Amino acid sequence: MGTDPPFTLFPAMARPRKKIDLKTYEGRFAWRLMVLREKAGLTVEEAAEQIGVNWATVYAWESALKRPDIRKLPKISEIYKVKKAKDLLPNE
């Protein structure tokens, strides 16, 4: 028996983030959310706490695995210091 636990407590954070496909809308949106969060000086955990979601949810948004609920966009734009919720969306 090894000394390592049989499971990882935070599996999403234990492996590297998947490469985001910037050719897709989902990929560009995920990239934009990550860049805006970092510009706001927030960690994934801090952003999640302020938005009112789990850290894994923010991680999934930034990995293009999920999109935020539209009702969360005003709160996200507020904490990411963006004037309007529509400014969270990537330019096409």
JOPEWO-V151727 format. One record per residue. N is the residue number from 1. SS is DSSP state (H for helix, E for strand, L for the rest). PHI is phi as a letter, one per 30 degrees, with the letter a starting at -180 (999 if undefined). BURIAL is + if it has 24 or more other C-alpha atoms within 12 Angstrom, else -. Layout:
# JOPEWO-V151727
<<N | SS | PHI | BURIAL> <N | SS | PHI | BURIAL>>
This chain:
# JOPEWO-V151727
<<1 | L | 999 | -> <2 | L | d | -> <3 | L | c | -> <4 | L | d | -> <5 | L | d | -> <6 | L | d | -> <7 | L | b | -> <8 | L | c | -> <9 | L | d | -> <10 | L | b | -> <11 | H | d | -> <12 | H | d | -> <13 | H | d | -> <14 | H | d | -> <15 | L | c | -> <16 | L | d | -> <17 | L | d | -> <18 | L | d | -> <19 | L | d | -> <20 | L | d | -> <21 | L | d | -> <22 | L | d | -> <23 | L | d | -> <24 | L | c | -> <25 | H | d | -> <26 | H | e | +> <27 | H | d | +> <28 | H | d | +> <29 | H | d | +> <30 | H | d | +> <31 | H | d | +> <32 | H | d | +> <33 | H | d | +> <34 | H | d | +> <35 | H | d | -> <36 | H | d | +> <37 | H | d | +> <38 | H | d | -> <39 | H | d | -> <40 | L | d | -> <41 | L | i | -> <42 | L | c | +> <43 | L | d | -> <44 | H | e | +> <45 | H | d | -> <46 | H | d | -> <47 | H | d | +> <48 | H | e | +> <49 | H | d | -> <50 | H | d | -> <51 | H | d | +> <52 | L | j | -> <53 | L | b | -> <54 | L | d | -> <55 | H | e | +> <56 | H | d | +> <57 | H | d | +> <58 | H | d | +> <59 | H | e | +> <60 | H | d | +> <61 | H | d | +> <62 | H | d | +> <63 | L | c | +> <64 | L | i | +> <65 | L | d | -> <66 | L | b | -> <67 | L | c | +> <68 | L | d | +> <69 | L | d | -> <70 | H | e | -> <71 | H | d | -> <72 | H | d | -> <73 | H | e | +> <74 | H | d | -> <75 | H | d | +> <76 | H | d | +> <77 | H | d | +> <78 | H | d | -> <79 | H | d | +> <80 | L | d | +> <81 | L | i | +> <82 | L | c | -> <83 | L | d | -> <84 | L | b | -> <85 | H | e | -> <86 | H | d | -> <87 | H | d | -> <88 | H | d | +> <89 | L | d | +> <90 | L | d | -> <91 | L | d | -> <92 | L | c | ->>
